[in-house]
Amino acid sequence: MNEEHVIAKNIGFLTLSNVINGLLNLVLFAIAARYVGTTGLGKYTFAISFTTLFGAITDLGLSTLAVRHVAKEPAQAEKYLGNIVLLKFFLALISFGLICLIISLMHYPPETTKVVYLIGGGASIASLSTGLRWYFQASQRLRYEAILQISYSVFVVFFGILALTFGFGVIGLGFAQLIGATLILLPLSWLLVRRLLHFSLYLDLSFWKSLIKRALPFALMSVFTTIYLNIDTVMLSIMRGDVVTGLYNVASRPIGAVQFLPPLFVTALFPVMSKAYAISKTDLLEILNKSFQFMLMLSLPIAVGTTLIAHKIIDTLYGTGFENAVPALQILIWAASLVFINGICGTALISAGKERLNTTFVGIGVIINIIVNLSLIPSLGHIGTSIGILVTELFVTASGILFVRRYIGFNPLNQIKASYPILMAVVTMGIVVYFLREQSLFISIPCACVIYFGIILLMRRDYLQFVKALLNMRSEKH
C-alpha cells in the first residue's frame, strides 16, 4: 500500500474512533447530568481534571519521542518499549502518590476525595497503556489504536450507566474509569506480546536518563497543554464549588463533538508542510493559504450555528435546569473555532523549524489563562473561565498568525478577502438558523448543513477538494 493510502486509511481510523468516542462520552455525560445534577458533575469533572494535571508526570513526552525515533528505526522498537513501559510504571506510582497526598491536604468532602482516588488509579493504569500504544502510531497500525480507544469508551459508558442506574452516583462513575482502564490494558498487552512484537522489560538507567533528557522539549509542551486544558475546572472547583464547575463542564462537553477535527487535519498536514518547506517556502505558503481558507470553512459555521442554537443544544442534551450553561457555550464555541486556525499556524511554524515558538505561545497562554481566571472567576464564575479560554485562544492565534507572516510570508487579510464565499454562506446559513432556532436540532442542523455546503459547492468546489489534494501532494513532490 503506497504512502498516501496509508495516511488516508490511518486518518479514517482515527476519525471514526474520535467521532464514536466523542458521542459515547457525550451520552454518558448527558445521562449523568440527569442522575447526579450539576453538583455531581462538578465533583466528577473536577476529579478528572485534577488527576489529569498529574498526567504530564507519567508522560514526560516519552511517547512522542519514541514515535519519532522508532518510525525512523523500527529495529529499536523492542528497546524503547521495554524501557518506556517500566519507566512509566514507576512514574505512574509517583503520580498516583502525589494525587493521593495533595487531595488529602486540600480537605475536599469524602465523596470527592474517593472519586479522585478512583479516577487517579484509572489514570495511572491508563499511563501504562500509553507506554505501549505509541507503537501503533510508530508502526502506522492505527486501526489497533482506534479499536482500543473505542473499546475503552464503551467500557466506561457501559459501567458508568450501570453504576448510575443502581444508584452509585459519582463514585460509580469513578469505578467505571478504573474498570475501563484495566480492561483495556490486558488485551493490549496480549496483542503486542503475542501478535505484533515480542519484547522484554528493560531496566537500563543510562538509557532512561537519555530518554528523559531528549524528551524534555516534548515534556514541556505536554505540561503546558495539560495545565491549559484542565486548570480552569480545578480553579473553578476551588474558588466557586461544585455547582459552578458542573455548569462550566455542561457547556464545554458538546464542543468535544468538533474538537477532534483540527488534530486530524494537522496530522495529515504536518508531513506535507514539512516536505513542502524542504523544497520551497513558496510551496509551504501555498499550502498554508489553502489550509487557512479550509479551516475558516469548517470553523465559522460551527461557531455561528452553535451561538444561535446554544439553548436548544443544552436543553436537548441535559434537560431543564442547566440554562445558566448557555452563555458559557456561546463563548467557548468561538474559542474552539480559533483552535482550527492556530493549529495550522503552529504546524507551519514547526515545519519551518520554529517549533520553540509553539512552546512559548502555549506557555504564555497558560499564564494568561490563569491570570484571567483569577480575575474573573470570583465575580463571573463559569462565564469568567469561558472568557479566559477565549482570551487565551485569541492570543495564541494572533501570535501564530504574526509569526507565520514574518517567517513564511502569510498575509491573513488577503486570505480573508479571498474567503468571501465562506462569509456569504455563513451569513445565509445564520439567517436560516436564526428563524429555526426554536425548532428541534434534528431540523435546524440538517437544514443549516444543506444550505451552507450547498452554497460552498456552488461557489468554490476547490475547498472541498483540498483534503484529497493534500494526500496527493506527497507523491507529487517526489
Buried (B, 14 or more C-beta within 10 A) or exposed (E): EEEBEBBBBBBBBBBBBBBBBBBBBBBBBBBBBEBBBBBBBBBBBBBBBBBBBBBBBBBBBBBBBBBBBBEEEEEEBBBBBBBBBBBBBEBBEEBBEBBBEEBEEEEBEEBBBBBBBBBBBBBBBBBBBBBBBBBBBBBBBBBBBBBBBBBBBBBBBBBBBBBBEEEBBBBBBBBBBBBBBBBBBEEBBEBBBEEBBEBEEBEBEEBBEEBBEBBEBBBBBBBBBBBBBBBBBBBBBBBBBBBBBBBBBBBBBBBBBBBBBBEBBBBBBBBBBBBBBEEEEEBBBEBBBBBBBBBBBBBBBBBBBBBBBBBBBBBBBBEEBBEBBBBBBBBBBBBBBBBBBBBBBBBBBBBBEBBEBBBBBBBBBBBBBBEBBEEBBEEBBBBBBBBBBBBBBBBBBBBBBBBBBEBBEBBBEEBBEBBEBBEEBBEBBBEBBEEBBEBEBEEBBEBBEEBBBEBBEEEBEEBEEBBEEBBEBBEEEE
